[in-house]
Structures are given as structure tokens and as C-alpha cells.
Amino acid sequence: MLEISDDEFVAVRDLIRDRFGIWYDDQKRFLLLSRLSTRLAKRGVETYRSYVQFLRYDPKREEEWNDLASVLSNNETYFFRERAQLKALAGSILDEFRARSSRLRLWSAACSSGEEPYSLAITLIETGKIADSMFSIRATDISPRALDLADKAFYRALSFRATEPAMIQRWFRSEGDGFVVDDRVKRLVSFGRLNLLDEPSVAAEGPFDAIFCRNVLIYFDKPTQKRVVESFAKALRPGGYLFLGHAESLFHLTDLYEPVVGPDSIVYRLRTAVPA
Ligand SMILES: C[S@@+](CC[C@H](N)C(=O)[O-])C[C@H]1O[C@@H](n2cnc3c(N)ncnc32)[C@H](O)[C@@H]1O
């Protein structure tokens, strides 16, 4: 693997943090280098010093940032992840939304290869409480590679590690060594590319009744986590919900939301008035 000096490591990781929020601390130095090494090889760049210059000034730098977005993050995901939260959505939260009578809009804000937004669509359909025409799911990510997989909607066994076989039978059709999402489910989800640090674009996506931003804040440093969850407040309807991953929390981060504790899950509701 190519040598990197301490200064070069700091320069490249800060550029990445500023662009995507993803934070590589000193312990993740090796991980970052192994992810970057393929990019340097592809670009024919021979030193990290030149690569940093490339990312800063090269006319093709935006192309490189696009490609980097697909290699820098962990895209680990699967259907019906953190099922207790999905149950909370299908239960009292959905009842609350239906009382408002407007069309329901959900956002899977770091959707990876699509398992999360498709799970949301299936969960809502299966409640039998809401017509397809009364809800839609927006799904975004920074990784072009992950979004490409999401759009293909073809999945193999690993994606179904928490899915009951009956559910697979109902909502997927078998194809080769995997399964494709049923068209009824696919129609409910629209995919797009969005960087969570792009605050005007985040606000413009709204308004949503609920935002799912699960298992991504853990890769950000604290100031970026705060910035992102506070920008979600501008994309949520009053009283809207924010769902985070089980290893993530708003504790000591912001008081714009109040925790709503359910059986086996915590979700956050946007406060209508911020406490003094
Ligand atoms: C571990 S996956 C989580 C997928 C899904 N939310 C789940 O919980 O199963 C994290 C995703 O966050 C995306 N991501 C990382 N930084 C991002 C950013 N700045 N803007 C948008 N998406 C980002 C990655 O590309 C990756 O697909």
C-alpha cells in the first residue's frame, strides 16, 4: 500500500469530512487508505500529495468525488432492519398521521441499496390501513453505486436475513439466484442522489411526515451529526418523526426533538416549541 504522511492523512480525511461528513479518526487510518488505494490506482495518481491536489483543484475533481462517494461509506443494510421501529410506524404513528388526512410522505435519507425504503413501503401496505395512493417514499443516498442497485431492485440472500419467507413470497419474484421487488412496491418509492450536508437540498426535499436516517450518523463527527439532524427540522412537518439507528441518539446533540419511547424502540418527534 502507498505511504502516506501524517499531514497528508489529515488533509485527505478533512476534505472527506467537509464534503460528506464521514469521519475517519486515527484508528480508521488503515480502513481509509485501503478504500482510497483503488481510487488512486484508477486515476493513475502516484502519491497522496498529488491526490489531495487532484481533489482540490483538478477540473475532473467532481467526477472523482462522485466515484469516491461509492467507495467511502459502509453500505451495509437489509430488509426489515430494526423491526420494532417499523412496528411503531405501522401502529400508533400511522394512526396519528391518518388523523391529519393529508397524503403521507416518508423519507429514507441514507437508503443505501434500497432495502430500507422498500421495507417501509411493504410495512405500510401490509397494515391495510392506508391506500397506496395516500403515501409515497422518497429515498436518497450519496453513493451512485448503491442507488444503481436500489433502482435495479434485485437482491440476494444476505438482504433477506431478517425477512420471513412468507414475506418474500408476497412481495418479491424469484429471478436467477435472487429476488426482484414487486412492481406495486417499487412504484411507491422514488430514488435520487442527495448529500445530507447539502442543507438547501435537504430543506427542498420536504415536507415529510417522517425521516428515516438510520445507521449513518455513526459515521459522522458530532458537529456534523448536529448539523444534519437540525437541518431535518426544516424538512419535517410540525410534529413529524425522526427515526435513527439503535446505536444513534440525539442525547446531548439537539433539543429540537423529543424522544418517544415505545416497546423496544425509541423514535424522535419534532417539538412544536423548543424548550428554553
Ligand atoms: C450503513 S448504510 C445505512 C442504510 C440504511 N439506512 C440502513 O439503516 O440499513 C449508510 C449509508 O449512508 C450513506 N451516506 C454516508 N454519508 C452520506 C451523506 N453525506 N449523504 C447521504 N448519504 C450518506 C452511505 O452511502 C450508505 O449507503
PDBQT file of the ligand as one rigid body, heavy atoms in Angstrom, charges set to zero:
ROOT
HETATM    1  C1  LIG A 301     -24.870   1.665   6.665  1.00  0.00    +0.000 C 
HETATM    2  S1  LIG A 301     -25.807   2.373   5.357  1.00  0.00    +0.000 S 
HETATM    3  C2  LIG A 301     -27.399   2.507   6.137  1.00  0.00    +0.000 C 
HETATM    4  C3  LIG A 301     -28.525   2.105   5.217  1.00  0.00    +0.000 C 
HETATM    5  C4  LIG A 301     -29.922   2.110   5.853  1.00  0.00    +0.000 C 
HETATM    6  N1  LIG A 301     -30.294   3.435   6.303  1.00  0.00    +0.000 N 
HETATM    7  C5  LIG A 301     -29.999   1.121   6.989  1.00  0.00    +0.000 C 
HETATM    8  O1  LIG A 301     -30.073   1.536   8.150  1.00  0.00    +0.000 OA
HETATM    9  O2  LIG A 301     -29.991  -0.079   6.733  1.00  0.00    +0.000 OA
HETATM   10  C6  LIG A 301     -25.197   4.066   5.385  1.00  0.00    +0.000 C 
HETATM   11  C7  LIG A 301     -25.498   4.841   4.109  1.00  0.00    +0.000 C 
HETATM   12  O3  LIG A 301     -25.247   6.230   4.345  1.00  0.00    +0.000 OA
HETATM   13  C8  LIG A 301     -24.814   6.813   3.116  1.00  0.00    +0.000 C 
HETATM   14  N2  LIG A 301     -24.170   8.089   3.395  1.00  0.00    +0.000 N 
HETATM   15  C9  LIG A 301     -22.980   8.320   4.015  1.00  0.00    +0.000 A 
HETATM   16  N3  LIG A 301     -22.725   9.634   4.044  1.00  0.00    +0.000 NA
HETATM   17  C10 LIG A 301     -23.772  10.261   3.437  1.00  0.00    +0.000 A 
HETATM   18  C11 LIG A 301     -24.075  11.614   3.141  1.00  0.00    +0.000 A 
HETATM   19  N4  LIG A 301     -23.257  12.595   3.477  1.00  0.00    +0.000 N 
HETATM   20  N5  LIG A 301     -25.239  11.881   2.496  1.00  0.00    +0.000 NA
HETATM   21  C12 LIG A 301     -26.078  10.885   2.134  1.00  0.00    +0.000 A 
HETATM   22  N6  LIG A 301     -25.842   9.566   2.378  1.00  0.00    +0.000 NA
HETATM   23  C13 LIG A 301     -24.699   9.275   3.025  1.00  0.00    +0.000 A 
HETATM   24  C14 LIG A 301     -23.865   5.753   2.575  1.00  0.00    +0.000 C 
HETATM   25  O4  LIG A 301     -23.641   5.907   1.190  1.00  0.00    +0.000 OA
HETATM   26  C15 LIG A 301     -24.602   4.443   2.947  1.00  0.00    +0.000 C 
HETATM   27  O5  LIG A 301     -25.377   3.981   1.870  1.00  0.00    +0.000 OA
ENDROOT
TORSDOF 0
